[in-house]
């Protein structure tokens, strides 16, 4: 049977074979010239403080349910292949097993719907998951990562990190090159003292490479594994990866949204921040993070000719870092990012958010990477 092209172009007027060629041409023209081959959303920091929980439910589970639920609904509507959640999904700061299990379970229940709707949830550890908060011998409050917390993370998140069969079932694309043993080595140059399996890890998908890092490893709190990341990216490039993304909790560089903000990322340790960012620049990578409860996109090395981006989306429901009147209006908005990677390698990122009064969602920023 000959294909029907259009009632405005009768087939009997076309030379033999031309109808089929025209049909194929029209079908080709209908396809996007540069289709999206991979997409993801990212946000972090949804936990609530005990004194900021809005309902009795949130006081029990220490979660900002209203903000997180709305963010997840809007992410689901965008239909990304993955959601990278950049840490502090629970209040944590304890190694009490029943407390942590209860908080993890509530958060897992919140995000479960995404997995059933085509978006795989990729967890990233934060300081609230990794650290124990207590007093030192002099009575000073200290926050220190502990092996117990790392193990409790694996017990509660390990089934997601990374179930490649489930990833394929959920997203419809392959996740390759995942190896739980591919993590910063104990005793290596990143000063790692405990196993980082399922804490720092990586994989390939859709022609791009994705690395998740733990920024609060035992014995080296507040540091990013720059040496491991450089080798991990190098191997991914050798496999043919075209774009590189890293996801961690603490930023490489603090967002100074007002005078008096203190460094609160890897830049507490300037040598580590520089080493980490040198890797971002070398591979043209983008780093998505949280920790500060605010949205910010910056190019830390721009003054020196650098082009890599740090995109902070740490406003997933936790109390805003900026108080009323601080910084710009968008500094007090719940925000998340959606990235789309095209066949050409082009990456487009849109950042969306809504204010503390839960008004209309707005696009806060668009980036072409």
Secondary structure, DSSP 8 states (H G I E B T S, - for coil): ------TTS-GGGS-TTHHHHHHHHHHHHHS-TT-EEEEEEEE---B--TTT--SHHHHHHTB-HHHHHHHHHHHHHHT-SEEEEES--S---S--HHHHHHHHHHHHHHHHHHHHTT-EEEEE--HHHHEEEEE-TTS-EEEEE-HHHHHHHHHHHGGGTT-HHHHHHHHSS-EES--TT-S--BTSTT-B-S--TTTSEEEEETTEEEEE--SEETTEET---HHHHHHHHHHHHHHT--EEEEE-SS-SS----STT----SGGGSHHHHHHHHHHHHHTT-EEEE-SSSSEEEE-TTGGGT---EEEEE--SSS--SS-TTSS-GGGGEEEEEEEEEETTS-EEEEEEEEETT----EEEEEEE-
